[in-house]
Amino acid sequence: MKKGKLLVAIGVVLLLTVGFTTFPVVNGFAKPAKPITLNFVSFIALSNVEFTEFKRLFIDRVNEKGKGELTINVRGGPETIAAFDLGVAVQKGTVDMAIIPTAFFESLVPGADATRLSRLTEEEERKAGAHDFIQGMYEKGGMYYLGRQQPTHQDYFYMFLNKRVEKPEDFVGLKLGGSTAFHAHFKGLGATPITLPMPEYYPAMERGVVDGISTSLHMWAGYGGHEVTKYMIDHPFYKNTVSVVVNLKTWNQLPKHLQKLMIECMLEEQKEWPDLSAKAWKKEKQKMRDGGVEIITFPPDVAKWFVETALEEAWKDEEERFGEVIPKLKKLLTK
């Protein structure tokens, strides 16, 4: 083979690396790398405000700034992959990324759900080294942790009831439903915990299967929860538990500048979310009132007992189940 033809043949398979992007050289001309698409699934319905605002503030922003080089493709909500199966789907690479409550995948990342007990803001967690520590936990589970989906300045979860409560004794014997994240709190109150998948919250309240549930006000208002609720306790507890996760192998294969882009968009979303959530809470509480729900405010001593029980019982439960990682995490997440 002549020298000139040999060089052209070699050129067909050579790779020319420019910056962070690799371009194949074909017949002497560099072609742009194939665009990257990350398939995404949400644990919650795509119509819910918890997703629609996240899409606007993060996914749409990544897609705009990615300029065709990186696209996040929303494949669907829990009808696509059941919420409790979503962690395994991300870990195995069935989907590239998702938003999932930590309680739904704690078997993959032991102790991850303890992050709901944080007393710090997202920014404080990063400064304290908590974010990096949590990241290390997720990597062992085959996932990359981008951060909390919905960081807020106040605690996030509320309790909704169909039996009136005014003092600690009133909780004894109540049947309270929700994810396993709330079981320690329920037991500490003297109630009986019942595990419920999210689609069963509304019918369980409607049929009297449970006397109350704990969940986010955003979700409950979005599902029309006021229709099956008589009381709402206006003393929130726990941080939002929803994590933005990416399959670790997928993340590690992304060019560095696209990793940086996603991290920057995540930080921008986290700066904007607290104010957005506060405004939404105001409207959603009014929706509850307009729907006939009575908003209960406890005396200071009962309010303190209610919230401190949620934290103290949960820390004890986490340590019993996951051992030495929990005291380390508690130290990083407590002021």
Phi, psi and omega per residue, in radians:
M1 nan 2.388 3.129
K2 -1.198 2.695 -3.070
K3 -1.004 -0.735 -3.102
G4 -1.113 -0.751 3.127
K5 -1.172 -0.619 3.121
L6 -1.082 -0.709 -3.137
L7 -1.156 -0.668 3.111
V8 -1.146 -0.731 3.137
A9 -1.082 -0.756 3.103
I10 -1.113 -0.629 -3.108
G11 -1.094 -0.442 3.135
V12 -1.103 -0.575 -3.055
V13 -1.863 -0.106 3.130
L14 -1.197 2.638 3.029
L15 -2.003 2.296 3.109
L16 -1.881 2.075 -3.114
T17 -1.701 2.162 3.127
V18 -2.187 2.045 -3.107
G19 1.095 -2.209 -3.131
F20 -1.713 -0.073 -3.008
T21 -1.904 2.391 -3.139
T22 -1.722 2.261 -3.136
F23 -2.030 2.214 3.039
P24 -1.284 2.470 3.111
V25 -1.744 2.047 -3.124
V26 -2.097 2.084 -3.136
N27 0.906 0.668 3.050
G28 1.522 -0.042 -3.101
F29 -2.067 2.306 3.142
A30 -1.394 2.270 3.066
K31 -1.858 2.496 3.110
P32 -1.047 2.601 3.090
A33 -1.093 2.694 3.132
K34 -1.105 2.319 3.118
P35 -0.978 2.576 -3.111
I36 -1.763 2.251 3.074
T37 -2.067 2.221 3.075
L38 -1.846 2.068 3.113
N39 -1.397 2.286 -2.979
F40 -2.179 2.459 3.040
V41 -2.298 2.453 3.122
S42 -1.751 2.511 3.079
F43 -1.284 -0.296 -3.038
I44 -2.115 2.744 -3.103
A45 -0.954 2.474 -3.082
L46 -1.197 -0.249 3.117
S47 -1.485 -0.240 -3.081
N48 -1.300 2.517 -3.101
V49 -1.040 -0.509 3.130
E50 -1.108 -0.518 3.074
F51 -1.599 -0.801 -3.034
T52 -1.014 -0.692 3.137
E53 -1.292 -0.614 3.066
F54 -1.120 -0.707 3.107
K55 -1.072 -0.774 -3.116
R56 -1.148 -0.739 -3.025
L57 -1.478 -0.434 -3.094
F58 -2.099 -1.058 -3.041
I59 -1.072 -0.862 3.141
D60 -1.096 -0.616 -3.135
R61 -1.183 -0.761 3.087
V62 -1.066 -0.769 -3.117
N63 -1.128 -0.642 3.115
E64 -1.207 -0.819 -3.105
K65 -1.318 -0.381 3.104
G66 -1.224 -0.364 3.053
K67 0.861 0.738 3.087
G68 1.507 -0.276 3.129
E69 -1.372 -0.555 3.126
L70 -2.403 2.247 3.127
T71 -2.335 2.323 3.002
I72 -1.688 2.066 -3.078
N73 -1.798 1.940 -3.132
V74 -1.338 2.002 -3.092
R75 -1.565 -0.361 3.130
G76 2.622 -2.996 3.139
G77 -1.928 -2.579 -3.073
P78 -1.126 -0.268 3.060
E79 -1.271 -0.333 3.119
T80 -1.478 -0.902 3.038
I81 -2.399 2.202 -3.126
A82 -0.988 2.469 -3.030
A83 -0.944 -0.704 -3.105
F84 -1.295 -0.226 3.104
D85 -1.724 -0.076 -2.981
L86 -1.231 -0.610 3.123
G87 -1.069 -0.810 3.117
V88 -1.110 -0.655 3.141
A89 -1.088 -0.690 3.101
V90 -1.254 -0.779 -3.130
Q91 -1.012 -0.721 -3.108
K92 -1.468 -0.186 3.130
G93 1.503 0.230 3.048
T94 -1.063 -0.679 2.925
V95 -2.216 2.730 -3.064
D96 -1.431 -0.597 -3.094
M97 -2.726 2.862 -3.089
A98 -2.861 2.938 2.883
I99 -1.967 2.241 -3.035
I100 -2.542 2.371 2.997
P101 -1.129 2.451 -3.049
T102 -1.073 -0.532 -3.135
A103 -1.104 -0.363 -3.065
F104 -1.439 -0.172 -3.124
F105 -2.448 0.476 -3.094
E106 -1.195 -0.287 3.037
S107 -1.239 -0.423 3.119
L108 -1.534 -0.621 -3.139
V109 -2.222 1.425 -3.083
P110 -0.970 2.218 3.131
G111 1.596 -0.091 -3.090
A112 -1.062 -0.600 -3.076
D113 -1.259 -0.242 3.092
A114 -1.181 -0.271 3.121
T115 -1.135 -0.291 3.090
R116 -1.173 -0.280 -3.080
L117 -1.614 0.070 -3.130
S118 -1.015 2.455 3.042
R119 -1.812 0.189 -3.079
L120 -1.926 2.782 2.969
T121 -1.376 2.914 3.097
E122 -1.007 -0.740 3.131
E123 -1.107 -0.732 3.113
E124 -1.141 -0.628 3.104
E125 -1.083 -0.700 3.130
R126 -1.171 -0.748 -3.127
K127 -1.168 -0.593 -3.093
A128 -1.401 -0.142 -3.096
G129 1.545 0.026 -3.130
A130 -1.159 -0.698 -3.127
H131 -1.041 -0.783 -3.141
D132 -1.129 -0.679 3.121
F133 -1.114 -0.791 3.113
I134 -1.093 -0.700 3.113
Q135 -1.002 -0.736 3.106
G136 -1.085 -0.652 3.086
M137 -1.088 -0.768 -3.097
Y138 -1.191 -0.654 -3.127
E139 -1.073 -0.611 3.080
K140 -1.126 -0.420 3.111
G141 -1.667 0.167 3.075
G142 1.377 0.387 -3.135
M143 -2.318 2.660 3.030
Y144 -1.798 2.285 -3.089
Y145 -1.689 1.913 3.095
L146 -1.389 -0.551 3.117
G147 2.535 -3.073 3.097
R148 -1.271 2.401 3.127
Q149 -1.238 -0.675 -3.008
Q150 -2.301 1.216 3.110
P151 -1.202 2.447 3.140
T152 -2.387 2.836 -3.137
H153 -1.469 -0.345 3.084
Q154 -2.008 2.957 3.072
D155 -1.164 2.866 -2.775
Y156 -1.958 -0.587 -2.983
F157 -1.734 2.591 -3.137
Y158 -2.184 2.854 3.050
M159 -1.955 2.330 -3.128
F160 -2.057 2.315 -2.973
L161 -2.328 2.797 2.976
N162 -2.037 0.133 3.007
K163 -2.232 2.360 -3.091
R164 -1.258 2.395 3.071
V165 -2.243 2.448 3.136
E166 -2.288 -0.421 -3.076
K167 -2.495 2.884 -3.089
P168 -0.907 -0.685 -3.090
E169 -1.094 -0.418 -3.084
D170 -1.247 -0.291 -3.135
F171 -1.467 -0.359 -3.054
V172 -1.074 2.166 3.094
G173 1.538 -0.118 3.104
L174 -1.167 2.584 3.042
K175 -1.694 1.948 -3.077
L176 -2.013 2.284 -3.062
G177 -1.938 2.793 3.111
G178 2.704 -2.948 3.095
S179 -1.329 2.984 -3.140
T180 -1.096 -0.299 3.132
A181 -1.051 -0.407 -3.061
F182 -1.786 -0.067 -3.008
H183 -1.070 -0.746 -3.124
A184 -1.085 -0.683 3.103
H185 -1.105 -0.834 -3.121
F186 -1.020 -0.793 -3.136
K187 -1.116 -0.699 3.124
G188 -1.108 -0.492 3.102
L189 -1.409 -0.210 -3.091
G190 1.613 0.198 -3.126
A191 -1.668 2.975 3.095
T192 -1.748 2.082 -3.132
P193 -1.402 2.435 3.075
I194 -2.256 2.130 3.139
T195 -1.337 2.229 3.135
L196 -2.288 2.318 2.930
P197 -1.190 2.629 -3.078
M198 -0.942 -0.707 3.139
P199 -1.088 -0.280 -3.112
E200 -1.675 -0.067 -3.127
Y201 -1.005 -0.930 -3.065
Y202 -1.081 -0.946 -3.132
P203 -1.116 -0.535 3.119
A204 -1.150 -0.674 3.083
M205 -1.253 -0.716 -3.101
E206 -1.105 -0.673 -3.056
R207 -1.623 -0.073 3.137
G208 1.383 0.294 3.070
V209 -1.099 -0.599 3.064
V210 -2.232 2.745 3.078
D211 -1.552 -0.288 -3.132
G212 -2.983 2.940 3.077
I213 -2.440 2.781 2.967
S214 -2.036 2.280 3.126
T215 -2.885 -3.088 3.128
S216 -1.397 2.575 3.080
L217 -1.132 -0.636 3.114
H218 -0.987 -0.856 -3.080
M219 -1.207 -0.778 -3.070
W220 -1.141 -0.720 3.088
A221 -1.146 -0.675 -3.139
G222 -1.132 -0.528 3.132
Y223 -1.559 0.072 -3.118
G224 1.269 0.584 -3.063
G225 -1.065 -0.403 -3.140
H226 -1.062 -0.386 -3.112
E227 -1.222 -0.379 -3.082
V228 -2.195 0.371 -3.085
T229 -2.212 2.409 3.078
K230 -1.796 -0.580 -3.049
Y231 -2.378 2.598 3.031
M232 -2.318 2.193 3.124
I233 -1.459 2.102 -3.040
D234 -1.579 0.897 3.048
H235 -2.372 1.566 -3.073
P236 -1.203 2.766 -3.130
F237 -2.605 2.733 3.141
Y238 1.172 2.587 3.013
K239 -1.425 2.835 3.029
N240 -1.035 2.375 -3.049
T241 -1.770 -0.034 -3.036
V242 -1.327 2.152 3.133
S243 -1.831 2.573 3.008
V244 -1.699 1.993 -3.022
V245 -2.175 2.606 3.111
V246 -2.246 2.455 3.035
N247 -0.932 2.268 -2.999
L248 -1.076 -0.739 3.130
K249 -1.102 -0.740 3.110
T250 -1.066 -0.788 3.138
W251 -1.065 -0.811 -3.096
N252 -1.151 -0.402 3.124
Q253 -1.511 -0.188 3.105
L254 -1.227 2.453 3.015
P255 -1.005 2.571 -3.052
K256 -0.986 -0.643 -3.083
H257 -1.239 -0.453 3.086
L258 -1.398 -0.577 2.993
Q259 -1.053 -0.804 -3.139
K260 -1.070 -0.720 3.137
L261 -1.057 -0.781 -3.119
M262 -1.161 -0.702 3.115
I263 -1.120 -0.746 3.130
E264 -1.114 -0.719 3.113
C265 -1.159 -0.602 3.089
M266 -1.128 -0.768 3.134
L267 -1.130 -0.655 3.109
E268 -1.134 -0.762 3.115
E269 -1.064 -0.721 -3.089
Q270 -1.207 -0.475 3.082
K271 -1.271 -0.584 -3.060
E272 -1.520 -0.452 -2.992
W273 -1.116 -0.753 -3.059
P274 -0.953 -0.782 3.134
D275 -1.169 -0.691 3.125
L276 -1.084 -0.773 -3.116
S277 -1.154 -0.703 3.139
A278 -1.068 -0.722 3.112
K279 -1.156 -0.693 3.140
A280 -1.149 -0.727 3.130
W281 -1.009 -0.724 -3.123
K282 -1.050 -0.801 3.138
K283 -1.183 -0.674 -3.079
E284 -1.248 -0.614 3.060
K285 -1.119 -0.677 3.114
Q286 -1.158 -0.623 3.083
K287 -1.093 -0.678 3.098
M288 -1.117 -0.835 3.140
R289 -1.050 -0.809 -3.127
D290 -1.097 -0.454 3.124
G291 -1.516 0.062 3.078
G292 1.644 0.145 3.134
V293 -1.431 2.298 3.093
E294 -1.532 2.221 3.132
I295 -1.565 2.066 -3.085
I296 -1.707 2.248 3.016
T297 -2.050 2.133 -3.105
F298 -1.397 2.784 2.922
P299 -1.070 2.726 -3.068
P300 -0.893 -0.730 -3.089
D301 -1.198 -0.670 3.118
V302 -1.250 -0.675 3.108
A303 -1.070 -0.758 3.120
K304 -1.089 -0.779 3.114
W305 -1.055 -0.767 -3.086
F306 -1.077 -0.815 -3.093
V307 -1.324 -0.750 -3.131
E308 -1.145 -0.580 3.070
T309 -1.098 -0.720 3.116
A310 -1.019 -0.750 -3.095
L311 -1.339 -0.898 -3.036
E312 -1.124 -0.768 -3.132
E313 -1.175 -0.624 -3.138
A314 -1.215 -0.723 3.097
W315 -1.054 -0.750 3.137
K316 -1.096 -0.749 3.142
D317 -1.121 -0.744 -3.136
E318 -1.097 -0.745 -3.121
E319 -1.181 -0.660 3.105
E320 -1.086 -0.619 -3.067
R321 -1.536 -0.577 -2.976
F322 -2.148 0.038 2.949
G323 1.219 -2.473 -2.882
E324 -1.162 -0.332 3.118
V325 -1.144 -0.492 -3.039
I326 -1.242 -0.816 3.080
P327 -1.037 -0.624 3.094
K328 -1.119 -0.763 3.141
L329 -1.181 -0.711 3.127
K330 -1.049 -0.712 3.126
K331 -1.083 -0.656 -3.124
L332 -1.338 -0.449 -3.018
L333 -1.813 0.049 -3.093
T334 -2.024 2.319 3.133
K335 -1.249 nan nan
